[in-house]
Amino acid sequence: MKSRTLLILISFFALETLYGQTKVSRLEYKGRVEYNNMSYVKAAEIYSHVAQHNKLTSQGKLELGNCYRFTGQWGKAEFWYAELAKDTASSGEVHFLYAQALSCNGNYEAAKQQLQLFTKKSPNDTRADRFRKNLNYAQQIQDSPPFFSITPAAFNSSFSDFGTTYFKNGQVVFTSSRSSRASGSRIHSWDNSPFLDLQVASFSSNSQYEKTQLFRGKFQSKYHEGPVCFTSDFNTMYFTRNNYFNGKSKQSSDGTNKLKIYRAKWLNNKWIEENLAINNDDFSTGHPALTNDEKYLVFSSDRPGGFGGSDLYFVSIDEQGNLGEIKNLGASVNTEGNEMFPTFDRQGRLFFASDGLPGLGGLDVFYCSSLSALNPQNLGEPINSPFDDFHLSLDSLGTSGYLSSNRSGGAGYDDIYSVKLLRPLVSTSVFRGIVKNETDGRTIDKSKLFLIDDSGLIVDSCLSGLDGSFGFTVLSDKNYRISASKEKFATTTSNSFIPNKEKNDAGPYEIKLRPISNIQVVVLIKDKLTQQPVDSVKLTATLSKQNTPLVVNNPEPPKRAEYIVALDGMRIGDSISLALSVERPGYLSQTVKLSDKISPDGIVPVTIFVDKIQVGADLSKIIDIKPIYFDLGKSNIRPDAAKELDKIVQVMNDNPSMVIELGSHTDCRSSASSNLSLSDRRAKASAEYIKKRITNPARITGKGYGESMPINDCRCEGEVKSSCSEPEHQLNRRTEFKIITF
C-alpha cells in the first residue's frame, strides 16, 4: 500500500505546473479531479481511456505516470515517463522521474543516461550535484559487501505491513492495513487498500512468532495510524495519524487531510493523547523517532521552507515534555526528493529512507554516525533494492531488527523483513583516482600507490591500471594521504584529505607524477672489523618524514654489496632524510639515519658498517656503550644510565631473536656479600628497565656477580690489601651484556 507515501504530496503538486495550462477534454478533466483527490486507481483508469484515443495531454501523461508510481506499478510508470522524456523540451524533473522508474526496474545504465540529462537541465538541484559527482554510484553500492542478511518476517500478511518498533515483553508494534476493528472495511482511494492501524506481534520465550492483534488504545481511529515510537519505559508514545483529534477531522486549505504527530501517555491503564505544537493543518508531519537520551524528536515533514518534498527535522524535548524550536537537519541529509522514516539504534546512529540521495531505486535506507555527524551512507544490498526500502529498526544489541520494503516476492504490498548484522556498521566507500604525467597529462600505468592514514601507517597499496586508474576502500570520515611512485618519476604524496568530503567523483582524484632523471643513493655494506664488503643483505629504505617506502634495487655481480635506492621525485641539491635498515644473518640488524644533499651527479654515496655477532660476546663492546653508573650504594636507574640502556633496547628490538644475560660486577672494596647483593639488585633493575621496552621481555635476564669476576688482579678480601689505583678498580665496576643466543 502507498499510504506511507502521503508525505510526498508537495513533490507531485509542484509537478502539476510543469506543463502549464493546456486545453483538456472533459474526461481528462474528470481524471484530474480524481488525481487531485489522491484517487490514483480511478484517475489511472480515466487517463488510460483518454490515452487510448491519443488525446491525453503532456500534463495528463505526467499524472498517469505518477498514478502508477504512487501505486507501485513501476513498469507502467516507466512507459509514461519515457513518453515525456522524448520531448527535448522536457524538464529535468521528468528525466529524474524516468531515471527513478528505470532504477526501480533494475535498468541502471539507462537510468544513468537520464540522470546525466537531469544534471544538465537542473544544474542547481542538490540531487544533480550528488549524481554528477558519482554517476557510477549504483555499481559502487552493489560492489560493497553486505552489512545485513534479510528474511521475510513471520507476521506479514497479504496486506501492507511496515514500520516496526520494539515494545515491552519482546513484542513488536507495526503499521498494517490488514482488517481491524478501528478502520473496519473503509477503503482509501489512493490505491483501493484499507486504512492503516497499529498492530502488535507477540513472540514466545524462544522468540518464535505466536500471534498478531490490534494494538491496545482508543486512539485507533478510522484514519491512518502509524508509524510509532516509544520512550524507554514504554509509558509515552509518539505516533503518526491523519489530522483527527478528539473525534474530529480537519482538512487543509487545499482540501487534504494531512498527517500529524500525536503524543500519548499511559495513565490509569489507558492511553491519553495530546496534539503537538509542531503540527499544522496545512502540511504533513509524521514518522517520529526519539534519540536514545529522549531529548530530541526527529520527524519527517513537507512543511514550507524545506529542500524539496519531505525533509527530516528535529526538535528538542525538555524535562516537562515541552517542545523547542523546529530545525531542519540540513542539506547533507535532505534533498529536493523525500527523506522519511527516521529511526535510531542504541549506538545513536540515525537511519532514514531517501529517494533523493543516490540509491538503487525508489526509497533507499541510509545511516549517519549520529545526529551530530550527518554523513549519509547507503546501506547497500540486500537492505536496499530497486524498490522502496525503508524504516530499519534494530534491537538493543544492534545485531538484528526489521526492515520494511515493497520489493517483489513479498506476501503483501509492503512487507517486513527480519535482518541480521553480518559485519560492523563502519562507513566505507571506494575512493577512486587516476595517475597522470605532470608534463603531458597522459595516464601512467603500473605506478605504485600507497594509502597512508593520519598516523603515517601504510594501510593499503595497489598498482595503477592500464588507464592509470586506481581505487582504495576507505573509512569515509578518516584522514588519508596517497603516495604514488614509479621509476623515472618523482614520488608524489597528496595532501591529507577526508574521503567523504573530497569531491573526487566530479572526475577521478588526480595524482600527477613529474618525470625526472636518475637520482639515487648508492649504499655499500661492509664488515666493521674486516672492512670487507658484506653481501646477501636485506636493505629497506624509507623517507623519514613521510614514512614512505622507497624502491631498493638488489646488487648484481661483481658489486654484490652495493645497493641502489631510487630517489624518484628528488632534484639536484635537494636535501634528503632517509632511514636505511640493514638485516643479515650473523650480523646485528640496525637502522641508519641519513641526512644529506644530492650532489650534482645525482648520486648520494653511503657506507654502512655492520657488526658481526658471536654467541658469548659482550654486546656493549660491539655497539660502544658507556659505563652504566649508579649512585653510591643504590640500584635505581639514573638518567645517564637510561640513555645507555636505551641503546641495548634499540638493538634488541632490531634483532627480535637475540637473548641477553645482563651481568653486573663490582670492585673488591666492601664485603663480598654486600657487593654480591648490590650487584644483583643493579643487574635486575637494569634488566627490568630493558624488559619494559622490548618485544618478548623474557629475552633478557639480570644477574649480579659482585667482586667474583675481576678482569685484573685488584683483589682485597681477607688479609689481602689492594694497591690498585682508582682507574684500575673502575675497570672491575662494569655491566656486561652477554649474547646467549642470536
C-alpha positions in Angstrom: 0.0 0.0 0.0 1.2 3.5 -0.7 -0.4 5.3 2.2 3.1 5.6 3.7 3.9 8.0 0.8 1.4 10.6 1.8 4.3 12.8 2.9 5.3 13.1 -0.8 2.4 15.5 -1.5 4.5 18.5 -2.2 6.5 16.7 -4.8 3.7 15.9 -7.2 1.7 19.1 -6.5 4.8 21.0 -7.7 4.9 18.8 -10.8 1.5 20.0 -11.9 2.9 23.2 -13.1 5.5 21.6 -15.4 3.3 21.8 -18.5 1.3 24.9 -17.8 -2.3 25.4 -18.9 -3.4 23.2 -21.8 -7.0 22.7 -23.1 -8.1 19.2 -22.0 -11.1 17.0 -22.7 -13.9 16.7 -20.3 -12.9 13.1 -19.5 -9.3 14.1 -18.8 -10.5 16.9 -16.5 -12.5 14.2 -14.6 -9.4 12.2 -14.3 -7.5 15.3 -12.9 -10.2 15.7 -10.3 -9.7 12.1 -9.1 -5.9 12.7 -9.2 -6.1 15.8 -7.1 -8.3 13.9 -4.6 -5.5 11.2 -4.5 -7.8 8.6 -6.0 -5.0 7.2 -8.1 -6.6 4.0 -9.2 -9.6 5.8 -10.6 -7.5 8.5 -12.1 -5.3 6.0 -13.9 -8.4 4.2 -15.3 -9.7 7.5 -16.7 -6.3 8.8 -18.1 -5.7 5.4 -19.7 -9.0 5.6 -21.5 -8.2 9.1 -22.8 -4.7 7.9 -23.9 -6.2 5.1 -26.0 -7.7 7.9 -28.2 -4.4 9.8 -28.3 -6.0 12.8 -26.6 -4.0 12.8 -23.3 -2.0 16.0 -22.8 1.6 16.0 -21.6 0.3 17.0 -18.1 -2.1 14.1 -18.2 0.8 11.7 -19.2 2.8 13.0 -16.3 -0.1 12.4 -13.9 -0.7 9.0 -15.3 2.9 8.1 -14.7 2.6 9.5 -11.2 -0.5 7.4 -10.6 1.4 4.2 -11.4 4.4 5.4 -9.4 2.2 6.1 -6.3 0.6 2.7 -6.6 3.9 0.8 -7.1 3.4 -0.1 -10.8 6.9 0.9 -11.9 6.8 -0.8 -15.3 3.8 1.3 -16.4 5.3 4.4 -14.8 8.5 4.0 -16.8 6.5 3.8 -20.0 4.8 7.2 -19.5 7.9 8.9 -18.2 9.7 7.7 -21.3 7.0 9.2 -23.5 7.5 12.6 -21.8 11.3 12.3 -21.9 11.2 12.0 -25.7 10.4 15.7 -25.9 13.7 17.6 -26.0 11.9 20.5 -24.1 11.0 18.2 -21.2 12.1 19.4 -17.8 15.0 18.0 -15.7 12.4 16.6 -13.2 10.9 14.4 -15.9 14.3 12.8 -16.5 14.8 12.3 -12.8 11.4 10.6 -12.5 12.3 8.5 -15.6 15.6 7.6 -14.0 13.8 6.6 -10.8 11.5 4.3 -12.7 14.4 2.7 -14.7 16.3 2.1 -11.4 13.3 0.6 -9.8 13.1 -1.8 -12.8 16.8 -2.6 -12.5 18.0 -0.8 -15.6 20.8 1.3 -14.1 22.7 2.0 -17.3 19.7 3.6 -18.8 18.9 5.4 -15.5 22.5 6.8 -15.6 21.8 8.4 -19.0 18.7 10.0 -17.8 20.5 11.3 -14.7 23.1 12.9 -17.0 20.3 14.7 -18.8 18.8 15.7 -15.4 22.0 17.2 -14.2 22.3 19.2 -17.4 18.8 20.6 -17.2 18.7 21.1 -13.4 22.3 22.1 -12.6 21.3 23.9 -9.3 19.5 20.9 -7.9 21.4 19.3 -5.0 20.4 15.9 -6.3 22.0 16.8 -9.6 25.2 17.8 -7.8 25.3 14.5 -5.9 24.7 12.4 -9.1 27.2 14.5 -11.1 29.9 13.7 -8.7 29.3 10.0 -9.0 27.4 8.6 -11.9 28.7 5.1 -11.1 27.0 5.1 -7.7 24.8 2.1 -8.3 27.8 -0.1 -9.2 29.7 1.1 -6.2 26.8 0.3 -3.9 26.4 -3.2 -5.4 30.1 -3.9 -5.1 30.2 -3.2 -1.3 30.0 -6.3 0.9 26.6 -6.6 2.7 26.1 -5.3 6.2 23.0 -7.5 6.8 21.2 -10.6 5.7 17.4 -10.5 5.4 14.5 -13.0 5.5 10.7 -12.4 5.4 9.2 -11.8 8.9 6.7 -14.4 10.1 4.0 -11.9 10.8 3.5 -10.5 7.3 0.0 -10.5 5.7 -1.4 -10.2 2.2 -2.0 -6.5 3.0 0.6 -3.8 3.7 2.8 -4.2 6.8 5.7 -1.9 7.6 7.2 0.4 10.2 8.3 -1.8 13.1 9.1 -0.6 16.7 10.2 -2.7 19.6 7.8 -2.8 22.5 7.8 -4.3 26.0 7.9 -8.1 26.7 9.6 -8.7 23.4 6.6 -7.5 21.3 6.9 -5.6 18.1 4.4 -2.8 17.1 4.0 -2.1 13.4 1.7 -0.4 10.9 -0.7 -2.5 8.8 -3.7 -2.3 6.5 -5.0 -5.7 7.5 -8.6 -5.8 8.7 -9.1 -4.3 12.1 -11.9 -3.1 14.4 -10.7 0.5 14.1 -10.8 1.2 10.4 -13.3 -1.5 9.6 -13.7 -2.1 5.9 -13.0 1.5 4.9 -11.0 1.7 1.7 -8.6 4.5 0.9 -9.0 5.9 -2.7 -5.2 6.2 -3.1 -4.9 2.6 -4.2 -8.2 0.9 -3.0 -6.5 -0.5 0.1 -7.7 -0.5 3.7 -6.7 2.3 6.1 -3.7 1.7 8.3 -3.8 0.7 12.0 -1.2 -0.2 14.6 -0.8 -3.9 15.2 1.4 -5.8 17.8 3.2 -9.1 17.1 3.9 -11.4 20.1 6.6 -14.0 20.5 7.3 -17.0 22.7 10.2 -17.2 25.2 12.3 -18.8 22.4 11.5 -15.9 20.0 9.0 -17.9 17.9 6.2 -15.8 16.5 2.8 -16.5 18.2 0.1 -14.0 17.1 -0.7 -10.5 15.9 -3.5 -8.4 17.3 -4.7 -4.8 17.2 -2.6 -2.5 19.4 -4.4 -1.5 22.6 -5.7 2.0 22.7 -8.7 4.2 22.0 -6.6 6.5 19.8 -7.1 3.9 17.0 -9.3 5.7 14.5 -11.0 5.3 11.1 -8.0 7.1 9.6 -4.3 6.1 9.1 -2.2 5.4 12.2 1.5 4.7 12.3 4.4 4.6 12.4 5.1 4.9 16.2 8.0 5.3 18.6 8.1 4.8 22.4 10.1 6.1 25.3 12.4 3.6 27.1 9.8 2.9 29.8 7.1 2.4 27.2 4.8 4.8 29.0 4.9 7.5 26.3 4.5 7.1 22.6 4.6 9.4 19.6 2.6 8.2 16.6 1.6 9.4 13.1 -2.1 9.8 12.3 -4.2 11.8 9.8 -5.5 15.1 11.2 -8.1 13.6 13.5 -8.2 14.6 17.2 -10.9 14.4 19.9 -13.3 12.7 17.4 -13.0 15.5 14.7 -11.0 15.5 11.5 -9.7 18.6 9.8 -8.6 19.4 6.3 -6.0 21.8 4.9 -6.8 24.9 2.8 -6.5 22.8 -0.3 -8.9 20.2 1.0 -6.4 17.5 2.1 -6.4 15.6 5.4 -2.7 16.0 6.3 -0.6 13.8 8.7 0.2 14.9 12.3 2.3 13.5 15.1 0.4 12.9 18.4 1.8 12.1 21.8 0.1 9.6 24.1 0.9 8.7 27.7 -0.2 5.6 29.6 -2.1 6.8 32.6 -4.7 4.9 34.7 -4.5 1.9 32.4 -5.3 3.8 29.2 -3.5 6.0 26.6 -4.2 9.7 27.0 -3.3 11.5 23.8 -2.4 15.2 23.0 -1.8 17.2 19.9 1.7 18.7 19.5 2.8 22.3 18.6 4.9 21.0 15.7 1.7 20.2 13.7 -0.2 22.3 11.3 -3.4 21.7 9.3 -1.7 22.9 6.0 1.2 20.5 5.9 2.1 16.9 6.9 4.2 16.0 9.9 4.9 12.3 10.7 7.3 9.4 11.2 8.5 10.2 14.8 11.8 8.9 16.2 13.4 9.6 19.6 17.1 9.9 20.2 18.5 7.5 22.9 18.5 10.2 25.6 14.9 11.1 24.6 16.0 14.8 24.4 15.2 15.2 20.7 12.4 14.1 18.4 13.3 13.6 14.7 10.5 13.6 12.2 9.6 14.0 8.5 7.5 16.9 7.1 6.7 18.6 3.9 6.3 22.0 5.6 7.3 25.1 3.7 10.9 26.2 3.7 12.4 22.7 3.2 14.7 21.5 0.5 12.0 19.6 -1.5 9.4 17.0 -0.9 9.5 15.8 2.7 12.6 16.7 4.8 13.9 15.4 8.2 13.6 17.9 11.1 14.4 17.7 14.8 13.1 19.4 17.9 14.3 19.4 21.5 12.2 18.0 24.4 12.7 19.4 27.9 12.1 17.5 31.1 8.5 18.7 31.2 7.9 17.4 27.7 7.8 20.9 26.1 9.0 21.0 22.5 11.6 23.6 21.4 12.4 25.2 18.1 12.0 23.1 15.0 15.2 22.8 13.0 15.9 21.2 9.6 18.6 18.6 9.5 20.2 20.3 6.6 21.5 19.8 3.1 23.8 16.9 3.9 20.7 14.7 4.5 17.8 16.5 2.9 17.3 16.8 -0.9 14.7 18.0 -3.4 13.3 14.5 -3.1 11.9 12.8 0.0 13.5 11.9 3.3 11.4 10.0 5.8 11.2 7.1 8.3 13.9 8.1 10.7 15.0 5.6 13.5 17.9 5.4 15.9 19.8 2.4 17.2 21.4 2.1 20.7 24.7 3.4 19.4 23.0 6.7 18.4 23.2 6.0 14.7 20.4 7.7 12.6 18.8 5.6 9.9 16.4 7.0 7.4 15.0 6.5 3.9 15.5 8.8 0.9 14.7 8.8 -2.8 16.8 11.9 -3.4 20.2 10.6 -2.4 22.0 8.2 -4.8 20.5 4.7 -4.4 19.3 1.6 -6.2 15.8 2.8 -6.9 12.8 4.1 -5.0 13.5 4.7 -1.3 16.9 3.5 -0.1 17.9 3.2 3.6 20.9 5.4 4.7 22.6 5.8 8.0 24.6 8.5 9.7 27.1 8.1 12.6 25.0 10.3 14.9 22.6 13.2 14.9 25.7 15.5 15.1 27.7 13.7 12.4 25.4 13.7 9.3 27.4 11.8 6.7 24.8 9.6 4.9 26.0 6.2 3.8 23.9 3.9 1.6 23.4 0.5 3.4 23.7 -1.3 0.0 22.3 -4.7 -0.8 20.3 -6.6 0.4 18.9 -3.9 2.6 18.3 -1.8 -0.5 16.8 -2.9 -3.8 15.3 -1.4 -6.9 12.1 -0.9 -4.9 11.1 1.1 -1.9 13.1 0.1 1.2 12.6 2.0 4.4 12.2 2.0 8.2 15.1 0.0 9.5 14.8 -0.6 13.3 17.4 -2.5 15.3 17.2 -4.2 18.7 19.1 -3.1 21.8 22.2 -5.0 20.8 22.2 -3.6 17.2 22.7 -7.1 15.8 19.2 -7.8 14.5 16.0 -6.0 13.6 13.4 -5.3 11.0 13.3 -3.7 7.5 10.2 -2.6 5.5 10.1 -3.0 1.7 7.7 -3.4 -1.2 10.2 -5.5 -3.2 8.9 -8.3 -5.3 8.2 -11.7 -3.9 6.6 -10.5 -0.7 3.3 -11.6 0.9 1.6 -8.2 0.5 2.3 -4.8 -0.9 4.6 -3.7 1.8 6.3 -6.4 3.8 8.5 -6.6 6.9 11.8 -8.5 6.8 14.0 -9.7 9.6 17.6 -8.6 9.4 20.8 -9.9 10.9 24.0 -7.9 11.2 26.9 -9.6 9.2 29.7 -7.0 9.8 30.1 -3.8 11.8 28.5 -0.7 10.5 31.5 1.2 9.5 31.2 4.0 7.0 33.3 2.9 4.0 33.5 4.0 0.4 35.6 3.3 -2.7 37.9 6.2 -3.3 38.9 6.3 -7.0 41.7 8.2 -8.7 44.0 8.3 -11.7 47.7 8.8 -12.1 48.9 11.2 -14.8 52.1 12.6 -16.2 52.5 16.1 -14.9 54.2 17.3 -18.1 51.9 16.0 -20.9 48.8 14.8 -19.0 49.0 11.3 -20.2 47.9 8.5 -17.8 50.6 6.4 -16.2 50.1 2.7 -15.7 51.8 0.4 -13.1 52.7 3.2 -10.8 52.8 2.0 -7.1 50.3 3.7 -4.8 50.3 3.7 -1.0 47.3 4.6 1.1 48.6 6.2 4.3 46.5 7.1 7.4 47.0 10.1 9.6 49.4 8.2 11.9 51.7 7.5 9.0 50.8 3.8 8.7 50.5 2.3 5.2 47.1 0.7 5.3 46.8 -0.4 1.6 48.7 -0.4 -1.7 48.0 -1.1 -5.3 49.3 -0.6 -8.8 47.5 1.8 -11.3 45.8 0.1 -14.2 46.5 0.4 -17.9 44.4 3.5 -18.0 46.2 5.0 -14.9 43.2 4.4 -12.6 43.2 3.1 -9.0 40.9 2.6 -6.1 41.1 2.1 -2.4 38.3 1.1 0.1 38.5 3.7 2.8 36.7 4.8 6.0 34.6 7.7 5.0 35.4 10.0 7.9 39.1 9.3 8.3 42.1 11.3 7.2 44.3 9.8 4.5 47.2 10.7 2.2 48.1 8.8 -1.1 51.7 8.3 -2.2 52.5 7.4 -5.8 55.8 6.4 -7.3 57.2 4.9 -10.4 60.7 4.5 -11.9 61.9 7.7 -13.6 59.1 9.8 -12.0 59.2 11.9 -8.8 57.4 10.3 -5.9 54.3 12.4 -5.0 52.4 12.4 -1.8 49.0 14.1 -1.7 47.8 16.5 1.0 45.7 15.0 3.8 42.0 14.5 2.8 38.8 13.0 4.2 37.1 10.8 1.5 33.5 11.8 2.2 34.5 15.5 1.9 36.7 15.0 -1.2 34.8 15.8 -4.4 36.7 13.2 -6.4 33.8 11.9 -8.3 33.3 15.1 -10.3 36.2 13.3 -12.1 38.6 10.8 -10.5 41.1 12.3 -8.0 44.2 13.1 -9.9 47.8 12.4 -8.8 50.4 13.8 -11.1 54.0 12.4 -11.3 56.8 14.5 -12.6 59.4 12.8 -14.9 63.0 13.0 -13.6 66.5 11.8 -14.5 68.0 9.0 -12.4 68.9 10.2 -8.9 69.9 7.6 -6.3 71.5 6.6 -3.1 74.3 4.1 -3.5 74.7 2.0 -0.4 77.8 -0.1 0.3 77.6 -2.6 3.2 80.9 -3.5 5.0 82.0 -5.6 7.9 83.2 -3.2 10.7 86.1 -5.4 11.8 87.4 -6.7 8.4 86.4 -3.7 6.3 85.3 -6.2 3.6 82.1 -5.9 1.7 79.1 -7.9 3.0 76.7 -9.4 0.6 73.2 -11.0 0.9 72.0 -8.1 3.0 68.3 -7.2 3.2 68.2 -3.4 2.8 65.0 -1.3 3.2 64.7 2.4 2.8 62.0 4.9 3.7 61.7 8.7 3.6 61.9 9.7 7.2 59.2 12.4 7.3 56.6 10.8 5.1 57.4 7.2 6.2 57.1 6.3 2.5 59.0 3.1 1.4 61.4 3.5 -1.5 62.4 1.1 -4.2 65.7 -0.7 -3.5 67.5 -2.5 -6.4 69.4 -5.5 -5.3 73.1 -5.6 -6.3 74.3 -7.7 -9.2 77.8 -9.3 -9.6 80.5 -8.2 -9.3 79.2 -5.4 -6.9 77.4 -7.8 -4.6 77.4 -5.5 -1.6 76.3 -2.3 -3.4 72.6 -1.4 -3.3 70.8 1.3 -5.2 67.9 3.3 -3.7 65.9 5.2 -6.3 65.2 8.8 -5.2 62.2 9.4 -7.5 61.0 13.0 -7.2 64.3 14.5 -5.9 66.3 17.1 -7.7 70.0 18.1 -7.7 70.7 20.0 -4.5 67.6 18.7 -2.6 68.1 17.7 1.0 67.2 14.1 1.8 66.4 12.4 5.1 66.3 8.6 4.9 66.1 5.6 7.2 68.2 2.7 5.9 67.5 -0.6 7.7 70.0 -3.4 7.3 69.4 -7.1 8.1 71.7 -10.1 7.6 72.0 -13.4 9.5 75.1 -13.4 11.8 75.2 -9.6 12.0 73.5 -7.0 14.1 70.4 -5.5 12.4 70.4 -1.8 12.5 68.7 1.3 11.2 70.9 4.2 10.0 69.6 7.8 9.6 70.9 9.6 6.6 70.6 13.3 6.1 72.4 14.7 3.1 72.2 16.8 -0.1 72.0 15.4 -3.6 75.3 16.0 -5.4 75.5 17.4 -8.9 76.0 13.9 -10.4 72.7 12.7 -8.7 74.5 10.2 -6.6 74.5 10.0 -2.8 77.1 7.5 -1.6 76.7 5.8 1.8 78.8 3.2 3.5 77.2 1.2 6.4 79.4 -0.9 8.7 77.7 -3.9 10.2 78.8 -5.8 13.4 79.4 -9.5 13.2 77.8 -11.3 16.2 79.2 -14.3 18.1 77.4 -16.1 21.0 79.1 -15.2 24.2 80.3 -11.8 23.1 79.7 -8.7 25.2 77.2 -6.6 23.2 78.4 -3.4 25.0 81.8 -3.8 23.3 80.2 -4.1 19.9 77.9 -1.0 20.0 80.2 1.2 22.1 78.1 1.7 25.3 79.5 4.0 28.0 79.7 2.6 31.6 76.4 2.3 33.5 76.8 4.4 36.6 74.8 4.1 39.8 74.7 6.3 42.9 76.7 5.1 45.9 75.0 2.0 47.4 71.9 2.5 45.1 70.4 0.4 42.3 67.9 2.9 40.8 68.4 3.8 37.1 69.9 7.2 36.6 69.1 9.3 33.5 72.6 8.9 32.2 72.4 5.2 32.6 69.0 5.1 30.9 70.5 6.7 27.9 73.0 3.9 27.5 70.4 1.2 28.3 68.2 2.6 25.5 71.0 1.6 23.0 70.5 -2.0 24.1 66.7 -1.6 23.8 67.2 -0.4 20.2 69.5 -3.4 19.3 67.2 -6.0 20.8 64.1 -4.6 19.1 66.1 -4.5 15.8 67.1 -8.2 16.5 64.0 -9.9 17.9 65.7 -13.3 18.3 68.6 -12.0 20.4 68.8 -13.3 24.0 71.0 -11.4 26.5 72.2 -12.0 30.1 72.9 -8.7 31.8 75.7 -9.2 34.3 76.7 -6.5 37.0 80.1 -6.5 38.6 81.8 -4.6 41.4 85.3 -3.9 42.6 86.6 -5.7 45.7 86.1 -2.9 48.1 83.4 -3.5 50.8 82.4 -7.0 51.8 81.9 -9.8 49.2 78.3 -10.4 50.4 77.4 -6.8 50.3 78.9 -6.5 46.8 77.1 -9.5 45.6 73.7 -8.3 46.9 74.2 -4.8 45.5 75.3 -6.0 42.0 72.4 -8.4 41.8 69.9 -5.5 42.6 71.6 -3.3 40.0 71.5 -6.1 37.4 67.9 -6.9 37.9 67.0 -3.2 37.9 68.8 -2.7 34.6 67.2 -5.8 33.1 63.8 -4.7 34.2 64.3 -1.3 32.6 65.0 -3.0 29.3 62.2 -5.6 29.6 59.6 -2.8 29.7 60.8 -1.5 26.3 61.4 -4.6 24.2 59.3 -7.3 22.5 59.3 -10.6 24.3 60.7 -9.4 27.6 61.9 -12.8 28.6 64.8 -12.4 26.2 66.9 -10.6 28.9 67.8 -11.6 32.4 69.8 -9.8 35.1 72.4 -11.4 37.4 74.8 -9.9 39.9 78.4 -11.3 40.3 79.7 -8.9 42.9 83.5 -8.9 43.0 83.8 -12.6 41.9 84.9 -12.0 38.3 87.5 -9.2 38.2 89.2 -8.5 34.9 92.6 -7.6 36.6 94.5 -8.5 39.8 92.7 -6.0 42.0 91.6 -8.3 44.9 91.2 -7.2 48.5 89.4 -9.8 50.5 90.6 -11.0 54.0 94.2 -10.2 54.7 94.8 -9.1 51.1 95.1 -5.3 50.8 94.8 -4.0 47.2 97.3 -1.4 46.0 95.3 -0.8 42.8 94.6 2.7 41.6 91.1 4.1 41.3 91.1 3.7 37.5 92.1 0.0 37.9 89.2 -0.5 40.4 86.9 1.2 37.9 87.6 -1.4 35.3 86.0 -4.0 37.5 82.9 -1.9 38.1 81.2 -2.8 34.9 78.0 -4.0 33.3 78.2 -6.7 30.6 75.6 -7.8 28.1 76.4 -11.3 27.2 74.8 -12.7 24.0 73.3 -16.1 24.8 71.6 -16.8 21.5 71.2 -14.9 18.3 
